[in-house]
Amino acid sequence: MFNPTAPVNEQLALYSDLFMLIAALVYAAAFILFTIDMATASATIRRLEADLAAQRGQVRTAPARETVGVAVGGSTAVGASDSDTARPAAAEPGVDADDDLVDEDMDYTGGGRRPVANVAVAVLAVGWALHAFAVVARGLAASRVPWGNLYEFMTTGALVITTVYLLFLLRKDLRFVGTFVTGIVVAMMCAATMGFPTPVGHLQPPLQTPWLVIHVSIAVLASSLFALTAAMSVLQLLQDRAEKRAAAGERSWAFLRLVPAAQGLENWSYRLNAIAFVMWTFTVIAGAIWAEAAWGRYWNWDTKEVWSFVIWVVYAAYLHARATRGWTGARAAWLSIVGFLCIVFNYTIVNTYFPGLHSYAGLPG
């Protein structure tokens, strides 16, 4: 895991830096494609509405008292009652401008064909592969885990965010949040490569411990989930505003018709924040155990420790307020966003401008 006597593989380190830059450019291309998909939402909506109209036409032409229903894939299912065959017509919305094209479970009521967004996902997957090679190559070049300084933490964090997003895409259609997720990833890659470049090197002795793997890896995963929920919370605020404008008879951004309702976004954010909060709790506990082993005390009131606890308090308040105090809607979304901003502040401003016990970790500042 840690081999401080092994020489640094400079050639592999150069390949890592090169592939990291290429991955950042590919991510930027994916961001542009997702943005184009947002800008061309009107055409996508027309296709979805055409699919819905076709589905409604097929349902209406079916016999009203037929006892043989058509199953998925074209096979027949014997024994379906007339109420079963009529249920899709009742469940399917019309094609009016006020109808939702995606439900709260992020399932589209039509075909959901979005070629530009599909290309963006493919480009994002290519960027992920290049990025994964760069991160692994950096670890192999230094004979250690590749998250020993701020540059490595941010690049690894961006990789985890992309990984989580792509994995979610296998189960749920999250293309609507692609612009926000890739925007965060591109910002992290630019900040790492241009703001905090750090040559490959060995870790200082206090960091050559398994606690670095345990503590930091869970922190990266938790931060990645918090980034995803922050993006969904931003969309929730936009969707909430659009729903209010629609209730007042005003038009809003067409793209938001491809986004689940504000309540659905909030529910998913709450679930993911609850999972990430458990991980962050473990991160704080693991950090305290590591601090006792390194400095002889579980808590030293170091700036980084204090801000890690502040983040824990913000998300604890979010979960408590929403579960017991009825803090829903915009207030819950803003709390989620504030929590993520605290994470950003902790890993940028605190690491850079507030010297403390964590300053030896190879961070610039």
N, C-alpha and C positions, 0 to 999 in steps of 0.2 A: 504493500500500500504506500509506504514511504521509504524511499531509498536515498538519503541525503548524500551518500558517497558516489552515486552514479553521476557521470558527467551529463550535462545538458546536451541533448541532440539538437544542435543549431539548425541543421537542414530541415528536420521535421518541424521545428519551431517556425521556420520561414514559411513552410507549406501551410501551417496552421494560420498564420497571419494572413496569407494570401487568400485562403479559402474563407476566412472570416470576412474579409472585405467583399469577396464575390457573393457570399451569402447575404450580406447587407444590401447589395445592389439588387439581388433577386427578390429579397423581401420588399424592397422599394417598388419593384415592378408589380408584385402582388398587391401592394397597397394601392397603386394607381389603378389596377384592374378592378379591385373591389370598389374604388371610388367611381369608376366609370359605370359599374353595375348600379350603384346608387343613383347616378345622374340619369341613367336610361331606365329608371324604374317604371315609367309610364308604358313603355313597350312591353315590359315583363308583365305588368298588370293586365294589359290587353290580352296577352297569351293565356294567362291564368283564367281570365273571365271567359275566353273562348272555350277553354277546357271545361269550365263549369257549365257553360251553356250546352255543350255537347253532352255532358253527363246528365243534365236535366232533361234533355231531349230524349236520351235513351231510356231514362227511367219512366218518362211520361208515356212512351210508346209501348211499354211492357204491359201485358194483360193485367187487368185489375184483380182478377181472381185466380191468377196462375198459381199452381202449387209446386211448380218446379222452378227454382231460382238459379241464376247463373252465378257460379262461384268464381273466385279469383283465378285468372289464367284461362278462362274460357270453359272450364269443366262445369258440369251441372251438379247441383246439390238437391237431392230429392227430399221433399217434405217441408220445404220452406213455405210458410203461410203467406197470405196476402199482406199481412201486417209486416212481415219480414222484408218482402220485396218493396214495400212502400217506405220502409224506414230510411233508406238512403235519400229519398226525395225530401223527407222531413228534416233529415240532418244536414242536407246540403243547402247552403245559403244561396240566395239569388245572385245576380250579377250587378246589383245596384251599387252605386258609388259608396254607400255607407256600409256594405257588407265586408266582413273580415275574410281575407284570403288565407290566413294562417291561424290555427287555434292556439290555445294556451300551452299545449304540449309540443309546440313548434312543428306541427304537421300541416302541410299545405293542403288546402281543400281542392286544389287543382293539380295539374301535372308538375308544377314547380320548375319548369324548364327555364334556366337562366344561363345561357352559354358563356357570357362574360364572367359570371361568378364561378362557373365550373372551371374555366381556364385559370382564374385567379387561384382557386384551390390547388390545381395542378402545379402552378408556378410556386405556390407556397410550399408544397411537398418537395419540390426540387431544392428550394432554398433550405428546407429543413435538413435534407440529406447532406448538402454542402456544409451546413452549420454543424451538424453532428460530427462530421469528419474533422472539422477544425477544432472542436472542443476535445474530442478524443485524442487527436494528434498532439494538442498542447499538453494534455495529461501524460501521454507517453513520452514526450520530449523531456519533461521534468521528472518523470518517474514518480508521480504523485497524482492525487485527485486535482482536477482543474478548477478549483474554486478557492484559491488561497489569497486572493486580493480582489479589489473592487472591479478591475477589468474582467477577471475571470468569473466573478460572481454575477456581473451583469450579462455577460455573454452566455453563461450557463443558464441564468434565469430566463433570458430571451428564448433559449432553446427549449426549456421546459414549458414556457407559455405556449410556444408553437406546438409542442408535442401534445399538451393537454387539449388545445383547440382542435387539432387534427383528429385526436381520439374521440372527442365529443361529436365531430362531424360524422363519424361512423354510425352513431346512434341517433343523433338529432340534427336537424337542418339549421345550423348556426351561421349560414352564409350571411345573414343580415347583419351580424356583428363583426364580419370580417374586416371592414374598414377600420374599426376601432381597435381590434386586436392587433392587426398588422401595423397600425400606427404606433401602438405602444412598443411593439417589437423593434420597429425601425428606429424609434427614438432611443431605445436602450442600446441598440447596436451602434448608432452614431455616437452616443455619449461614451460608450466603452472604447471604441476605436479612435475617436478624435479627442475626447476629453480626458480619458483615464488610461492611455496606453501604458502597459507595463511589460518589460521584457520577461521572457521565461527564465525562471530561477528557482532555487530550492527555498523551502519554507524555513523560517526561523524555528529553533528547537521547541518553543512552547506550542507551536501549531502542528508539530509532528506527532499527532495523537489520533486514535480512532474517533475521538469526540468531534474532530473537525468534519469527518464524514457524516456522523450521525446528526450533529447539530445543524450544520450548514445545509445539508441535503434536504432535510425536512423544512428548513426555513425557505429554501428556494421553491419547493413545491407549494408551500402555503402561500407565499407571495405571488406565485403564478395564478393560483385560484383566486386570490384577492384581485389581481389585475383583471381577470376575466369577469368577475362580478362587478368591478368598477365600470367596465365597458358596458355591461348590461344595465347598470344603474343609470348611466348617462342616457342610454336609449330609452330607459323607463321614463326619465324626466321629459324627453322629447315626445314620447308617445302619449304621456299624460297630458301634455300641453295640446297635442293634436286632438285628443279625444274631447277635451274641453272646447276647442275651437269647432269641432264637428257638431257638438251639442248646441253650440250657438249659431249653427248654420254657416260657419266660415270654412274656407278651404285651407288645407295644410299641405305639407310636403308629401308628394305622391309616394315616395320611398317607404314612408311609415306604414302604408297599407301592406307591405311585405314583412312587417315586424309584428310579433305577437302583441296582444294587448298589454297595457302597463301592468295590470294585475298578474298576468302570466310571467312577465319578466321579473317582477318583484318576488314571486314565489320561487322561481329558479335561483335568483340571487340569494335568497334566504337559505335555501338548501345548501348551495355551494359554500356560502359564508360559514354556515354551521360546521361543515367538514373542515374548511380551512382554519377555523378558529381552534378546533381540537388539535390540529397540527401545530398551530402557533403556540398553543399552551405547552405542548411537548417541547417546542423549540426553546421557550423560556426556561422550562425546568431543566432541560439538557444543558443549556448555557450556564445555569447556576451550578450544576454538578461539575461542569468543566472548570468554572471559575474557582471552585473550592479546591480542585486538584491542581490548578495552575498557580493560584494566588493565596490559597489558604482560607478563603472566605466565600460563602455562597453568593453574597451580594455586596458589591463594592460602591454602589451609587455612581458607577461610571456613566458617562453621557449615553453611550450606546445601550447600556442596560436599562437606563431610565426610559429611553425612547422605545425600546422593545416592550417595556411594560405599558407605556402610554398607548401603543398600538393595541395591546391586549385589552386595555380598559375600553378603548373606543369600540372595538368589535364586541366586547362583552355587553357594553351599553346598547349597541345596536340589536343584538340578539334578545336581550332582556326587554328593551322597550317595545320591540315588535311582538314578542311572544306574550307579554303580560300587560302592557300599557296601551296596546292598540296603535302603536306608531307604524302606520302604513303609508303607502303613497310616497309623496315627495320627501317627507321627513326621513323615512327609512332609506330612500335612495341617497339623500345627501349624507347621511351617517356612513353609509358604505363607501361613498366617494371620499369623505374626509379620512376614513381609516386608511384607504389606499394612498392618499396624499401624505399621510404620516409615514407610511412605509417608504415612499419616494424620498421624503425629507431625511429619514433615518439612514438610508443607504447612499445618499449623495451629500447633502449639506453636513450632516453629523460626522460622517466618515472623513469628509474633506477638511472641515473648518473647526472641528471640536476635538482637540487632542485628548487622549485618555488611555486607558489600559488596552484598548483595542487598536491603538495606533501602530503597534508593531507588526500588524498583519500584512505589511507590504502595500498599504494603501497610499495613494498620493496625498499630499497635504502638508 
